Amino acid sequence: MQGTTLQVTVTKNLPKSSDINDVISARFLHDPNFKIIINRKIIDLATHAGLIKTVDFLFENYKFKIHLIDTKKSRKNTLYQGVAVWQSGRLIGEPSWALGSSIILDGRTQEAKKYSIVIETSDLEQYIREDWSGFKYNKDLNIIFSKLAEKVSEVFSEIAVENIEDTKKNVKKLYQQEYNSLTPLAKYEFNEALEHIAKTNPTARQDSINLAMETLINLENTRGGSELLQKMSNFNSEDVEGLNKLLDNWTIKDALTVLDEIDKRISVIESIRKLSSDKSVDELHVLHPLIASARWIFGPEFDSPEYSYNNQLHTTVEKVFGKKIDRSVFNNSQKRPDIVVMGNSTFSINCTNDVDTDSGISNIKKILIIELKRGGFKIGKEERNQAVGYVEDFMNCGTIIGDPYINTFVVGESFSEKIQPIQTIRNENQVEMGKVQICLFSQIVDSSEKRLFNLRSKLSERYSEFTDHEILTTQTKIAI
């Protein structure tokens, strides 16, 4: 007798010879040259008790028999586990869970440590290395291996369905307390999701399944959980990688804060683009308050929470404009006193404050006035001079402490080529106290898009689908 002989004296718990047959033979059955004889009984693949399933597979002119073997007890490693390929009854290379470039199982999974696959064929001789240590690299062989890997995955899927109750039992046991706290509907959805995961991902590790179900439980306890799961189910691999990268660097709250602000600003641009040239839109109540509430459009220096409306400025507005203010056409005048409707114009008026270090009294440091003309309006010398007059009135009204600088923008569809679009205003000492700038709707769109790094064009698909009604509804809620 040749080979290795193992002898042991058993005093108790003598295992049955059939159990010894099943365990030992399953470990070494991948090699047809390895003969296993226990009590004079030869164990081969066809008669092995662990043989679960045999599937015939035909791809083009290549014929295969795929055997799935259950080794009965999971090992701590996969040294002898994997896919063994037999060419005419002889093993090629060593078993592995990779077929060419196709990975069938993660070697760390419970399935990889429990099962073995034997693929029998007589059609791969031309691809075998001379020493039978493996296969030669060949594009056609990679295609064959890819198809074989798909078929093996199908076999594992069928096994997963058969073992699904065990998987569900293990997960429910681990999360018993959380599962019991779910509503009947949530429990149904939990079981449905667990069954779906087990069927569609038969090679998934148990800890991955546990993590997925723990996430599901957390989502079921939130109002938006179902909607989020539905969206995630439609993610492609690029979306999944992007979401994972996002969560590595951002908290959900921070990401939502940034995205919400960007969305608001791009939506404002899109609103101006679509509505400024539409003669049927009520510019007075829609477009004008919208632009007036978005100071950042006129420059980064105005994008500050310090700009506000205070009592000192309110007194000045009442004195300068007086009875010219038409409160009847703007129902929200009490809630938004910073928006003033007058004739063919709508004004947005804000200021920043400064505190005198000696007296501790608050003074107005800067004033921002945005005058928006009705749609289709062409700004001429009269409108420009009128705006200059308002700035001078603010400077000399006697209700503002200090000498604030006044920025004024007059916004319209077009302006006369005979006037200068920018004019500075000086006091009697020739000190510059303010500036009047004519600004067009198209100019606002172009400059604001550049200020937002042209994100609107990069996200054109999202915003191109916005209807005028959607923009109107969303933006009027923000503006008024």
C-alpha positions as CSV (number, residue, x, y, z in Angstrom):
1,M,0.0,0.0,0.0
2,Q,1.4,3.4,-1.0
3,G,0.6,6.9,0.3
4,T,-0.2,8.3,3.8
5,T,-1.7,6.1,6.4
6,L,-3.6,7.6,9.4
7,Q,-4.2,5.4,12.4
8,V,-6.0,6.3,15.6
9,T,-7.5,4.3,18.4
10,V,-11.1,5.5,19.1
11,T,-12.4,4.8,22.6
12,K,-15.7,6.7,22.3
13,N,-17.9,8.8,19.9
14,L,-16.8,6.6,17.0
15,P,-18.3,8.3,13.9
16,K,-20.2,6.4,11.4
17,S,-18.3,5.3,8.3
18,S,-20.9,7.0,6.1
19,D,-20.2,10.3,7.8
20,I,-16.4,9.8,7.4
21,N,-17.1,9.0,3.7
22,D,-19.1,12.2,3.1
23,V,-16.7,14.6,4.9
24,I,-13.4,13.4,3.7
25,S,-14.4,12.6,0.2
26,A,-16.0,16.0,-0.3
27,R,-12.7,17.7,0.6
28,F,-10.7,15.9,-2.1
29,L,-13.3,15.0,-4.6
30,H,-12.2,17.8,-6.9
31,D,-9.2,15.7,-8.0
32,P,-10.3,12.6,-10.0
33,N,-6.8,11.1,-9.5
34,F,-7.3,11.1,-5.7
35,K,-8.8,7.8,-4.7
36,I,-10.7,7.6,-1.5
37,I,-11.5,4.1,-0.1
38,I,-13.1,3.7,3.3
39,N,-13.9,0.2,4.6
40,R,-13.1,-1.1,1.1
41,K,-15.8,1.3,-0.3
42,I,-14.7,3.6,-3.2
43,I,-16.2,7.0,-3.2
44,D,-16.6,8.8,-6.5
45,L,-18.4,11.9,-7.7
46,A,-21.4,10.1,-9.1
47,T,-22.2,8.3,-5.9
48,H,-21.2,10.9,-3.4
49,A,-23.9,11.8,-0.9
50,G,-22.9,15.5,-1.0
51,L,-23.7,15.8,-4.7
52,I,-26.6,18.2,-4.7
53,K,-27.1,18.9,-8.3
54,T,-25.8,18.1,-11.8
55,V,-26.6,20.5,-14.6
56,D,-25.8,20.0,-18.3
57,F,-24.6,23.1,-20.1
58,L,-24.0,23.7,-23.8
59,F,-22.3,26.8,-25.1
60,E,-21.8,26.9,-28.9
61,N,-20.0,23.6,-29.5
62,Y,-18.7,23.1,-26.0
63,K,-20.4,20.6,-23.7
64,F,-20.1,20.7,-19.9
65,K,-21.5,19.0,-16.8
66,I,-21.6,21.2,-13.7
67,H,-21.7,19.4,-10.4
68,L,-22.5,21.2,-7.1
69,I,-21.1,19.4,-4.0
70,D,-22.0,20.2,-0.4
71,T,-19.1,19.5,1.9
72,K,-21.5,19.2,4.8
73,K,-19.5,21.4,7.2
74,S,-18.0,24.8,6.5
75,R,-14.2,25.0,6.6
76,K,-12.2,27.9,8.1
77,N,-10.5,28.3,4.7
78,T,-11.1,27.5,1.0
79,L,-7.9,25.6,0.3
80,Y,-9.7,22.8,-1.4
81,Q,-12.9,24.7,-2.3
82,G,-13.8,26.4,-5.5
83,V,-14.4,25.4,-9.1
84,A,-12.4,22.3,-10.3
85,V,-12.3,21.9,-14.1
86,W,-11.8,18.3,-15.4
87,Q,-10.7,17.7,-19.0
88,S,-11.4,14.1,-19.9
89,G,-11.4,13.0,-16.3
90,R,-8.2,14.9,-15.3
91,L,-7.9,18.0,-13.1
92,I,-6.6,21.2,-14.6
93,G,-4.6,23.4,-12.2
94,E,-6.1,23.9,-8.7
95,P,-9.7,24.7,-7.6
96,S,-10.5,28.4,-7.5
97,W,-13.6,30.5,-7.2
98,A,-12.4,32.5,-10.3
99,L,-12.9,31.3,-13.8
100,G,-10.6,33.4,-16.0
101,S,-11.5,37.0,-15.1
102,S,-14.9,36.1,-13.7
103,I,-15.2,35.9,-9.9
104,I,-18.0,33.5,-8.9
105,L,-17.8,33.7,-5.1
106,D,-16.1,35.7,-2.5
107,G,-13.8,33.2,-0.8
108,R,-14.8,34.7,2.6
109,T,-18.5,33.8,2.3
110,Q,-20.1,30.9,4.0
111,E,-21.1,29.4,0.6
112,A,-17.4,29.5,-0.6
113,K,-16.4,27.5,2.5
114,K,-19.2,25.0,2.2
115,Y,-19.6,24.2,-1.5
116,S,-17.4,22.9,-4.3
117,I,-18.0,22.9,-8.0
118,V,-16.8,20.3,-10.5
119,I,-17.0,21.1,-14.2
120,E,-16.5,18.1,-16.5
121,T,-15.8,18.5,-20.2
122,S,-13.8,17.0,-23.1
123,D,-13.7,20.2,-25.2
124,L,-11.0,22.4,-23.7
125,E,-7.8,20.5,-24.5
126,Q,-6.5,23.2,-26.9
127,Y,-6.5,25.8,-24.1
128,I,-4.6,23.7,-21.5
129,R,-0.9,24.4,-20.7
130,E,1.6,21.7,-21.4
131,D,2.1,20.8,-17.8
132,W,-1.7,20.9,-17.0
133,S,-1.0,23.6,-14.3
134,G,-3.7,25.8,-15.7
135,F,-5.1,27.4,-18.9
136,K,-3.4,29.5,-21.5
137,Y,-4.6,33.0,-21.9
138,N,-7.2,33.2,-24.7
139,K,-10.0,35.6,-25.5
140,D,-12.3,32.9,-26.7
141,L,-11.7,31.0,-23.4
142,N,-12.5,34.0,-21.4
143,I,-15.9,34.2,-23.1
144,I,-16.5,30.5,-22.3
145,F,-15.5,31.1,-18.7
146,S,-17.9,34.1,-18.5
147,K,-20.8,32.0,-19.6
148,L,-19.9,29.2,-17.3
149,A,-19.7,31.7,-14.4
150,E,-23.2,32.9,-15.2
151,K,-24.5,29.4,-15.2
152,V,-22.8,28.5,-11.9
153,S,-24.3,31.7,-10.4
154,E,-27.7,30.5,-11.5
155,V,-27.1,27.2,-9.7
156,F,-26.3,29.1,-6.5
157,S,-29.4,31.2,-6.9
158,E,-31.5,28.1,-7.0
159,I,-29.8,26.8,-3.8
160,A,-30.3,30.2,-2.2
161,V,-34.1,29.9,-2.8
162,E,-34.1,26.5,-1.2
163,N,-32.1,27.8,1.8
164,I,-33.9,31.1,2.1
165,E,-35.8,30.1,5.2
166,D,-32.5,29.4,7.1
167,T,-31.2,32.8,6.0
168,K,-34.4,34.6,7.1
169,K,-34.3,32.7,10.4
170,N,-30.7,33.8,11.1
171,V,-31.3,37.5,10.3
172,K,-34.6,37.6,12.3
173,K,-32.8,36.0,15.3
174,L,-30.1,38.6,15.1
175,Y,-32.5,41.5,14.9
176,Q,-35.4,40.0,16.9
177,Q,-36.1,43.0,19.1
178,E,-36.0,45.5,16.2
179,Y,-38.1,43.2,14.0
180,N,-40.8,42.8,16.6
181,S,-41.1,46.6,16.9
182,L,-42.0,47.0,13.2
183,T,-45.6,47.4,12.0
184,P,-47.3,44.5,10.2
185,L,-46.7,46.2,6.9
186,A,-43.1,46.9,7.7
187,K,-42.6,43.3,8.7
188,Y,-44.1,42.2,5.4
189,E,-41.8,44.5,3.5
190,F,-38.8,43.3,5.6
191,N,-39.5,39.7,4.7
192,E,-40.1,40.6,1.0
193,A,-36.8,42.5,0.9
194,L,-34.8,39.7,2.6
195,E,-36.2,37.1,0.2
196,H,-35.3,39.4,-2.7
197,I,-31.7,39.8,-1.5
198,A,-31.2,36.1,-0.9
199,K,-32.5,35.3,-4.4
200,T,-30.7,37.9,-6.4
201,N,-27.4,37.9,-4.4
202,P,-26.9,34.2,-3.5
203,T,-23.1,34.8,-3.1
204,A,-23.5,37.7,-0.7
205,R,-21.7,37.4,2.7
206,Q,-23.9,37.0,5.8
207,D,-22.6,40.2,7.3
208,S,-23.5,42.1,4.2
209,I,-27.0,40.7,4.3
210,N,-27.2,41.6,8.0
211,L,-26.1,45.2,7.3
212,A,-28.6,45.5,4.5
213,M,-31.4,44.4,6.7
214,E,-30.3,46.6,9.6
215,T,-30.4,49.5,7.2
216,L,-33.9,48.5,6.1
217,I,-35.1,48.4,9.6
218,N,-33.9,51.9,10.2
219,L,-35.5,53.1,7.0
220,E,-38.8,51.5,7.9
221,N,-38.8,53.5,11.0
222,T,-38.7,56.8,9.1
223,R,-41.4,58.4,7.0
224,G,-39.3,58.5,3.8
225,G,-37.8,55.1,4.1
226,S,-39.9,53.4,1.4
227,E,-39.3,56.1,-1.1
228,L,-35.6,56.1,-0.5
229,L,-35.4,52.3,-0.9
230,Q,-37.3,52.6,-4.2
231,K,-34.8,55.1,-5.5
232,M,-31.8,53.1,-4.3
233,S,-33.1,50.0,-6.0
234,N,-32.8,51.8,-9.4
235,F,-29.2,52.9,-8.8
236,N,-26.6,51.8,-11.2
237,S,-23.0,50.9,-10.2
238,E,-21.8,54.5,-10.8
239,D,-24.6,55.9,-8.6
240,V,-23.7,53.5,-5.8
241,E,-20.0,54.4,-6.0
242,G,-20.9,58.1,-6.1
243,L,-23.2,57.9,-3.0
244,N,-20.6,55.9,-1.1
245,K,-17.9,58.6,-1.9
246,L,-20.3,61.3,-0.9
247,L,-21.1,59.7,2.5
248,D,-17.3,59.3,3.1
249,N,-16.7,63.0,2.9
250,W,-20.1,64.6,3.9
251,T,-22.8,64.2,6.5
252,I,-26.3,64.0,5.1
253,K,-27.2,67.3,6.7
254,D,-24.2,69.1,5.3
255,A,-24.8,67.7,1.8
256,L,-28.5,68.6,1.9
257,T,-27.7,72.1,3.1
258,V,-25.3,72.7,0.2
259,L,-27.5,71.1,-2.4
260,D,-30.6,72.9,-1.3
261,E,-28.8,76.3,-1.5
262,I,-27.4,75.5,-5.0
263,D,-30.9,74.3,-6.1
264,K,-32.5,77.5,-4.9
265,R,-30.0,79.6,-6.7
266,I,-30.1,77.7,-10.0
267,S,-33.9,77.7,-9.8
268,V,-33.9,81.5,-9.5
269,I,-31.7,81.7,-12.6
270,E,-34.0,79.4,-14.5
271,S,-37.1,81.4,-13.3
272,I,-35.6,84.6,-14.7
273,R,-34.6,82.9,-17.9
274,K,-38.1,81.5,-18.5
275,L,-40.3,84.3,-17.1
276,S,-38.5,87.6,-17.8
277,S,-39.5,87.6,-21.5
278,D,-43.0,86.2,-20.9
279,K,-45.5,89.0,-21.3
280,S,-48.3,86.9,-19.7
281,V,-46.5,86.6,-16.4
282,D,-47.4,88.9,-13.6
283,E,-44.0,90.4,-13.1
284,L,-45.1,92.6,-10.3
285,H,-46.1,89.8,-8.0
286,V,-43.9,87.0,-9.3
287,L,-40.6,88.0,-11.1
288,H,-39.9,91.2,-9.2
289,P,-40.2,89.8,-5.6
290,L,-38.2,86.8,-6.8
291,I,-35.2,88.8,-8.0
292,A,-35.5,91.3,-5.2
293,S,-35.1,88.4,-2.6
294,A,-31.9,87.1,-4.3
295,R,-29.3,89.7,-3.6
296,W,-26.4,87.4,-4.6
297,I,-27.4,87.9,-8.2
298,F,-26.0,91.4,-8.1
299,G,-22.6,90.5,-6.8
300,P,-20.9,88.4,-4.1
301,E,-20.5,91.4,-1.9
302,F,-24.3,91.5,-1.4
303,D,-24.6,87.8,-0.6
304,S,-24.5,88.3,3.2
305,P,-27.0,87.6,5.9
306,E,-26.1,91.0,7.4
307,Y,-28.4,92.7,4.8
308,S,-31.7,93.3,6.5
309,Y,-34.5,95.8,6.9
310,N,-34.6,97.9,10.1
311,N,-36.7,100.7,11.6
312,Q,-34.3,103.4,10.6
313,L,-34.5,102.3,7.0
314,H,-38.3,101.9,7.2
315,T,-38.6,105.5,8.4
316,T,-36.4,106.7,5.5
317,V,-38.4,104.7,2.9
318,E,-41.6,106.2,4.1
319,K,-40.2,109.7,4.0
320,V,-38.6,109.4,0.5
321,F,-41.4,107.6,-1.3
322,G,-44.3,108.7,0.9
323,K,-47.7,108.5,-0.9
324,K,-46.1,107.2,-4.1
325,I,-46.1,103.7,-2.5
326,D,-49.0,101.7,-3.9
327,R,-49.9,99.2,-1.1
328,S,-53.1,98.0,-2.7
329,V,-51.4,96.1,-5.5
330,F,-49.1,94.1,-3.1
331,N,-51.0,92.2,-0.5
332,N,-47.9,91.2,1.4
333,S,-46.6,94.7,2.0
334,Q,-46.8,94.4,5.8
335,K,-44.9,91.1,5.9
336,R,-42.3,92.3,3.4
337,P,-41.8,96.0,4.0
338,D,-38.5,95.8,2.2
339,I,-40.4,95.4,-1.1
340,V,-42.0,98.6,-2.3
341,V,-44.4,98.8,-5.2
342,M,-44.6,102.1,-7.0
343,G,-46.0,102.8,-10.4
344,N,-44.1,100.8,-13.0
345,S,-41.4,99.8,-10.6
346,T,-40.8,97.4,-7.7
347,F,-38.1,98.3,-5.2
348,S,-36.2,96.0,-2.8
349,I,-34.4,97.9,-0.1
350,N,-32.0,96.5,2.5
351,C,-29.0,97.6,4.5
352,T,-26.1,96.5,6.7
353,N,-25.4,97.9,10.1
354,D,-22.3,99.0,11.9
355,V,-21.9,99.7,15.6
356,D,-20.1,102.8,16.8
357,T,-17.3,101.6,19.1
358,D,-17.5,104.8,21.3
359,S,-21.3,105.2,21.7
360,G,-22.4,101.6,21.1
361,I,-25.2,102.9,18.8
362,S,-26.0,101.0,15.6
363,N,-25.6,102.9,12.4
364,I,-26.4,102.0,8.8
365,K,-23.2,101.2,6.9
366,K,-24.5,100.2,3.4
367,I,-27.8,100.4,1.6
368,L,-28.8,98.2,-1.3
369,I,-31.7,99.4,-3.6
370,I,-32.9,97.2,-6.4
371,E,-35.4,98.8,-8.7
372,L,-37.1,96.4,-11.2
373,K,-39.1,97.7,-14.1
374,R,-42.0,95.8,-15.6
375,G,-41.3,93.3,-18.3
376,G,-40.4,94.6,-21.7
377,F,-39.4,98.0,-20.2
378,K,-36.6,100.0,-21.9
379,I,-34.7,102.1,-19.4
380,G,-33.9,105.6,-20.6
381,K,-32.3,108.8,-19.2
382,E,-35.5,109.7,-17.2
383,E,-35.5,106.4,-15.3
384,R,-31.8,106.6,-14.7
385,N,-32.0,110.2,-13.4
386,Q,-35.0,109.2,-11.2
387,A,-32.9,106.5,-9.6
388,V,-30.1,109.1,-9.0
389,G,-32.7,111.3,-7.4
390,Y,-33.8,108.5,-5.0
391,V,-30.1,108.0,-3.9
392,E,-29.7,111.7,-3.3
393,D,-33.0,111.8,-1.3
394,F,-31.7,108.9,0.9
395,M,-28.5,110.8,1.5
396,N,-30.2,114.0,2.5
397,C,-33.4,112.7,4.2
398,G,-32.2,113.4,7.8
399,T,-33.4,110.1,9.2
400,I,-30.2,108.1,8.7
401,I,-27.3,108.5,11.1
402,G,-23.9,108.3,9.5
403,D,-22.9,108.3,5.8
404,P,-23.8,104.9,4.3
405,Y,-22.8,104.0,0.8
406,I,-25.8,103.4,-1.4
407,N,-25.7,100.8,-4.2
408,T,-28.7,101.1,-6.6
409,F,-29.5,98.7,-9.5
410,V,-32.2,99.5,-12.1
411,V,-33.2,96.3,-13.8
412,G,-35.1,96.1,-17.1
413,E,-35.4,94.4,-20.5
414,S,-33.2,96.8,-22.3
415,F,-31.8,100.4,-22.0
416,S,-31.2,103.3,-24.3
417,E,-27.8,103.5,-25.9
418,K,-27.7,107.2,-25.3
419,I,-27.2,106.9,-21.5
420,Q,-24.3,105.7,-19.4
421,P,-25.2,102.5,-17.6
422,I,-23.2,103.4,-14.5
423,Q,-23.3,106.7,-12.6
424,T,-21.7,107.7,-9.3
425,I,-23.3,110.1,-6.9
426,R,-21.1,112.4,-4.7
427,N,-21.9,114.8,-1.8
428,E,-21.0,118.5,-1.7
429,N,-17.4,117.5,-0.6
430,Q,-17.1,115.4,-3.8
431,V,-17.0,112.2,-1.7
432,E,-18.6,109.2,-3.5
433,M,-21.7,108.3,-1.6
434,G,-23.4,105.9,-4.0
435,K,-23.7,104.4,-7.4
436,V,-26.6,103.8,-9.9
437,Q,-26.1,100.8,-12.3
438,I,-28.4,99.8,-15.1
439,C,-28.8,96.0,-15.3
440,L,-30.6,93.8,-17.8
441,F,-32.4,90.5,-17.2
442,S,-30.1,88.7,-19.7
443,Q,-27.1,90.2,-18.0
444,I,-28.3,88.9,-14.6
445,V,-28.7,85.4,-16.1
446,D,-25.2,85.3,-17.6
447,S,-23.3,86.7,-14.6
448,S,-25.2,84.6,-12.1
449,E,-24.5,81.4,-14.1
450,K,-20.8,82.2,-14.1
451,R,-20.9,82.9,-10.4
452,L,-22.3,79.4,-9.9
453,F,-19.5,77.8,-11.9
454,N,-21.9,77.1,-14.8
455,L,-23.6,74.4,-12.7
456,R,-26.9,75.1,-14.5
457,S,-25.5,74.0,-17.8
458,K,-23.9,70.9,-16.2
459,L,-27.3,70.0,-14.7
460,S,-29.3,71.1,-17.7
461,E,-31.3,67.8,-17.9
462,R,-32.7,68.4,-14.4
463,Y,-33.7,72.0,-14.9
464,S,-34.8,71.8,-18.5
465,E,-37.7,69.6,-17.4
466,F,-39.0,72.4,-15.1
467,T,-42.3,73.8,-16.4
468,D,-43.3,77.4,-16.0
469,H,-45.9,76.4,-13.5
470,E,-43.5,74.5,-11.3
471,I,-41.0,77.3,-11.3
472,L,-43.8,79.8,-10.6
473,T,-45.1,77.8,-7.6
474,T,-41.7,77.0,-6.1
475,Q,-40.1,80.4,-6.4
476,T,-43.0,82.5,-5.3
477,K,-43.0,80.6,-2.0
478,I,-39.3,81.6,-1.6
479,A,-39.7,85.1,-2.7
480,I,-42.8,86.3,-0.9
